[in-house]
Amino acid sequence: MAELIFESIPNNPALDGLASVIPDIVYSHAGGKELKLTLIVPQVSRIPKNPATYPCIVFVQGSGWTFPDITYELPQMSEFARNGYIVAMVTHRSALDGFKAPAFLKDVKTAIRFLRANAENYQIDPDRIGIWGTSSGGNTALLVGLTGDDPIYRTDEHSGFSDKVKTVVECFGPADIPALFDGLKERADHNPGDRALLYGLLGADPVEQRARMRMMNPIEMVKDGKEYPPFLLIHGDKDPLVP
């Protein structure tokens, strides 16, 4: 006779350890395009009349400054929602669509202002918003942390709110843009893909390229005496691409 195996699953009325996804939230119409973000939230936050607020991680997926694939790290980032964070998986405009630097940075900063403007709707604690990015998203995270509320990178959308963050986590993001693009320029003459990215992001004119590189080059932005949020920088010692 077969053995009957019985296991009891504990009741979980508080929905502890569960996450929920709110997809395709339009946060901007920059450049005539609908830009969207997806929220991963603690499932308990969806219960009506739950008064709690939650810290928010703005996550920027690496994409070579093209359009980010937010599904790539969505399963991993869900772990944070299961542990009490709201995660905003943010997209931005692509350099391959003609949106030159620093369009990607303006978009992500607009997303942060949108989250503050709608903090009550999504139960976000507006005083606890941080940013995390990988690769080109890491570069974006560095720039966001270094340029909080800088008018050069602001748009008119959600203009009454701050785009400052409380903390920055950066994984293998380019911090020395000229060093990175030296290699790309060498390959651009022989590789149409590298050439399209280089010209799409920085333009074709060398003077314009240098100016745009300065606007996305973190090491040139650090100023003595200015207060910054804490930064966590993570880089592998076998990275063949990012210096």
Secondary structure as the mmCIF struct_conf table of DSSP 4:
data_model
#
loop_
_struct_conf.conf_type_id
_struct_conf.id
_struct_conf.beg_label_comp_id
_struct_conf.beg_label_asym_id
_struct_conf.beg_label_seq_id
_struct_conf.end_label_comp_id
_struct_conf.end_label_asym_id
_struct_conf.end_label_seq_id
HELX_LH_PP_P HELX_LH_PP_P1 ALA A 2 ILE A 5
HELX_LH_PP_P HELX_LH_PP_P2 SER A 8 ASN A 11
TURN_TY1_P TURN_TY1_P1 PRO A 13 ALA A 14
TURN_TY1_P TURN_TY1_P2 ASP A 16 GLY A 17
STRN STRN1 ALA A 19 SER A 28
HELX_RH_3T_P HELX_RH_3T_P1 ALA A 30 GLY A 32
STRN STRN2 LEU A 35 PRO A 42
HELX_RH_3T_P HELX_RH_3T_P2 GLN A 43 ARG A 46
BEND BEND1 ILE A 47 ILE A 47
TURN_TY1_P TURN_TY1_P3 PRO A 48 LYS A 49
STRN STRN3 TYR A 54 VAL A 60
TURN_TY1_P TURN_TY1_P4 GLY A 64 TRP A 65
BEND BEND2 THR A 66 THR A 66
TURN_TY1_P TURN_TY1_P5 ILE A 70 THR A 71
BEND BEND3 TYR A 72 GLU A 73
HELX_RH_AL_P HELX_RH_AL_P1 LEU A 74 ARG A 82
TURN_TY1_P TURN_TY1_P6 ASN A 83 GLY A 84
STRN STRN4 ILE A 86 VAL A 90
HELX_RH_3T_P HELX_RH_3T_P3 ALA A 95 ASP A 97
TURN_TY1_P TURN_TY1_P7 GLY A 98 GLY A 98
TURN_TY1_P TURN_TY1_P8 ALA A 101 PRO A 102
HELX_RH_AL_P HELX_RH_AL_P2 ALA A 103 ALA A 117
TURN_TY1_P TURN_TY1_P9 ASN A 118 ASN A 118
HELX_RH_AL_P HELX_RH_AL_P3 ALA A 119 TYR A 122
TURN_TY1_P TURN_TY1_P10 GLN A 123 GLN A 123
STRN STRN5 ILE A 124 THR A 134
TURN_TY1_P TURN_TY1_P11 SER A 135 SER A 135
HELX_RH_AL_P HELX_RH_AL_P4 SER A 136 LEU A 146
BEND BEND4 THR A 147 THR A 147
TURN_TY1_P TURN_TY1_P12 GLY A 148 ASP A 149
HELX_RH_3T_P HELX_RH_3T_P4 PRO A 151 TYR A 153
BEND BEND5 ASP A 156 ASP A 156
TURN_TY1_P TURN_TY1_P13 GLU A 157 GLY A 160
BEND BEND6 PHE A 161 PHE A 161
BEND BEND7 LYS A 166 LYS A 166
STRN STRN6 VAL A 168 CYS A 171
BEND BEND8 PHE A 172 PHE A 172
BEND BEND9 ALA A 175 ALA A 175
HELX_RH_AL_P HELX_RH_AL_P5 ILE A 177 ALA A 188
TURN_TY1_P TURN_TY1_P14 ASP A 189 HIS A 190
HELX_RH_AL_P HELX_RH_AL_P6 PRO A 192 LEU A 202
BEND BEND10 ALA A 204 ASP A 205
HELX_RH_AL_P HELX_RH_AL_P7 PRO A 206 ARG A 214
TURN_TY1_P TURN_TY1_P15 MET A 215 MET A 216
HELX_RH_3T_P HELX_RH_3T_P5 PRO A 218 GLU A 220
TURN_TY1_P TURN_TY1_P16 MET A 221 MET A 221
TURN_TY1_P TURN_TY1_P17 ASP A 224 GLY A 225
STRN STRN7 PHE A 231 ILE A 234
TURN_TY1_P TURN_TY1_P18 ASP A 237 LYS A 238
BEND BEND11 PRO A 240 LEU A 241
#
